[in-house]
Amino acid sequence: MKQWDDIAAAISSAESSRFVATHAALLGGSNINHAFCLEGENGTRYFAKLNEADKAGMFAAEHVGLEAIAATKTVRVPQAIAHGVSGQHAFLVLEYLELKGCGNARLFGEQLAALHRTIAPKFGFACDNAIGLTPQPNGWKEEWIDFWRDQRLGIQLQLAARNGYGGKLQALGARLLETLPNFFEGYTPQPSLVHGDLWGGNHAYMREATPVIFDPAPYYGDRETDIAMTELFGGYTADFYAAYREAYPLDAGYATRKTLYNLYHILNHANLFGGVYAKQAEGMMQRLLAEI
């Protein structure tokens, strides 16, 4: 099949070693991508993600993000091998890792804290990327409040308006954007390298219990955004949180700001999946405004 031949050629070029694909096993995937285990003649395996050809930029950005996290030598990520387009499909090829659900959660907390100590002069990232299928702009900003207002919550509220979510959601959103500085009194976040999409399905462990994170949407932002998302859908242990806080304590205001940060993801879910999330977003905004 030409698609696999093209992907094999990209792997061969990246690895400087000839790879011939002999079998592609569908691993399933999310509602976003299709995932395959691509096996070669000598038993070598790679993990390949496929989507429509117009998603090539999304995969290119993920490749950049994985390399940025790997360069910190903190928490393990799959090595990014190659990306490109074959016919009607865009592809991203990664190192194939045998993963399991349980491992050294304390080590994971410590390593995530170490990742978050990787800082930049400004907030943003080297390229725009995506949160799910939603474009995520990462233009550099001097001030975190400006970044979060203009390139996170503001973007999602604009998308929500286009998707028909007006009225109460937009009114609450406008009030919240105006009052953002209130949530940062006495707190000045550093531009930390964050995973950006750290829900329970985007971390696992290798056989020897080594933590692994994947499917990132990274940028330099407030590290609290990552910790907040780990609490949004669950999947993280008490040992993970204890180790993280011991290595890098959180500010007391995090208890309120985690709702502000998770609002971004709930708005994104409303834009991707539908109205129940829009109602949830309204409730979150009402609680935040009540805190002022």
WORAQUI-V142030 format. One record per helix or strand of 2 or more residues. SS is the DSSP state (helix for helix, strand for strand). FROM is the first residue (numbers start at 1). LEN is the number of residues. If there is no record, write none. Layout:
SS_FROM_LEN / SS_FROM_LEN
This chain:
helix_2_14 / strand_21_8 / strand_34_7 / strand_45_8 / helix_53_19 / strand_80_7 / strand_89_7 / strand_99_2 / helix_105_12 / strand_123_2 / strand_129_3 / strand_134_3 / helix_144_19 / helix_167_12 / helix_180_5 / strand_192_3 / helix_200_3 / strand_203_4 / strand_211_3 / strand_219_3 / helix_224_9 / helix_238_10 / helix_254_20 / helix_275_16
